Amino acid sequence: MRFIKTSLISSLAILAFTAGLAYVNLSKINGLLIVHLDQYRNVILGTPLDVFITIFLSALLVTINFGLARAFYHKENFLGVLLAISSIVLAVLILIFISAIISIN
């Protein structure tokens, strides 16, 4: 159970760092951002608000995973740990995604 709580705290800390990084780098931009570069459909644009919505939804998903991990941990230890690890992986992937958006813009 301690590992699950630690994974929640670390996942939310990574997402908070990502939000701070996005705020510092994207607060100066008033126009549209390049969110995705596609070889076939050119460029997908978005606003800085879209980036923060992505971070918020990721934090919501991490908290839902935490609740599921706590529920599954008492029934089967492996599923709880798997969900906890997936929350950390999700937070790291969102950090990479937001860093890519920042580096493009």
C-alpha positions as CSV (number, residue, x, y, z in Angstrom):
1,M,0.0,0.0,0.0
2,R,2.9,2.3,0.7
3,F,4.2,1.9,-2.9
4,I,0.8,2.9,-4.3
5,K,0.7,6.1,-2.2
6,T,4.3,6.9,-3.2
7,S,3.4,6.4,-6.8
8,L,0.5,8.8,-6.5
9,I,2.6,11.5,-4.9
10,S,5.4,11.1,-7.5
11,S,3.0,11.1,-10.4
12,L,1.3,14.2,-9.2
13,A,4.7,15.8,-8.5
14,I,5.7,15.1,-12.1
15,L,2.5,16.6,-13.4
16,A,2.9,19.6,-11.2
17,F,6.4,20.1,-12.5
18,T,5.0,19.7,-16.1
19,A,2.4,22.3,-15.4
20,G,5.0,24.7,-14.0
21,L,7.2,24.1,-17.0
22,A,4.3,24.7,-19.4
23,Y,3.3,27.9,-17.5
24,V,6.8,29.4,-17.6
25,N,7.4,28.6,-21.3
26,L,3.9,29.1,-22.8
27,S,2.6,32.1,-20.8
28,K,4.3,34.4,-23.2
29,I,2.5,33.0,-26.2
30,N,-0.8,34.6,-27.1
31,G,-1.6,32.9,-30.4
32,L,-1.8,29.4,-31.5
33,L,0.6,26.6,-30.7
34,I,1.8,23.8,-32.9
35,V,0.5,20.8,-31.0
36,H,1.2,18.1,-33.5
37,L,3.2,17.8,-36.7
38,D,1.9,15.3,-39.1
39,Q,3.6,14.2,-42.3
40,Y,0.3,13.7,-44.2
41,R,-2.1,16.3,-42.7
42,N,0.4,19.1,-42.1
43,V,0.0,20.9,-38.7
44,I,-2.5,20.6,-35.9
45,L,-2.8,23.8,-33.9
46,G,-4.0,24.5,-30.4
47,T,-4.0,27.1,-27.7
48,P,-2.0,27.1,-24.4
49,L,-5.3,26.3,-22.7
50,D,-5.3,22.9,-24.5
51,V,-2.0,22.1,-23.0
52,F,-3.2,22.8,-19.5
53,I,-6.4,20.8,-20.1
54,T,-4.2,17.9,-21.1
55,I,-2.3,18.2,-17.8
56,F,-5.5,18.5,-15.8
57,L,-7.1,15.4,-17.4
58,S,-3.9,13.5,-16.8
59,A,-4.0,14.4,-13.1
60,L,-7.6,13.3,-13.1
61,L,-6.6,10.0,-14.7
62,V,-3.8,9.5,-12.2
63,T,-6.2,10.0,-9.2
64,I,-8.7,7.5,-10.8
65,N,-5.9,5.0,-11.2
66,F,-5.0,5.6,-7.5
67,G,-8.5,4.7,-6.5
68,L,-8.5,1.6,-8.6
69,A,-5.1,0.6,-7.4
70,R,-6.2,0.9,-3.8
71,A,-9.3,-1.2,-4.6
72,F,-7.4,-3.9,-6.5
73,Y,-4.5,-4.0,-4.0
74,H,-6.6,-5.7,-1.4
75,K,-7.9,-8.3,-3.8
76,E,-4.8,-8.9,-5.9
77,N,-1.5,-7.3,-5.2
78,F,-0.2,-7.4,-8.8
79,L,-3.1,-5.4,-10.3
80,G,-2.7,-2.6,-7.7
81,V,1.0,-2.4,-8.4
82,L,0.5,-2.5,-12.1
83,L,-1.9,0.4,-12.0
84,A,0.4,2.4,-9.8
85,I,3.3,1.9,-12.2
86,S,1.1,2.8,-15.1
87,S,0.3,6.1,-13.4
88,I,4.0,7.0,-13.2
89,V,4.5,6.0,-16.8
90,L,1.5,8.2,-17.8
91,A,3.0,11.2,-16.0
92,V,6.4,10.8,-17.6
93,L,4.8,10.4,-21.1
94,I,2.8,13.6,-20.5
95,L,6.0,15.4,-19.4
96,I,7.7,14.2,-22.7
97,F,4.6,15.3,-24.7
98,I,4.5,18.8,-23.2
99,S,8.3,19.2,-23.5
100,A,8.0,18.4,-27.2
101,I,5.3,21.0,-27.6
102,I,7.5,23.6,-25.8
103,S,10.5,22.8,-27.9
104,I,8.5,23.1,-31.2
105,N,7.1,26.4,-30.2
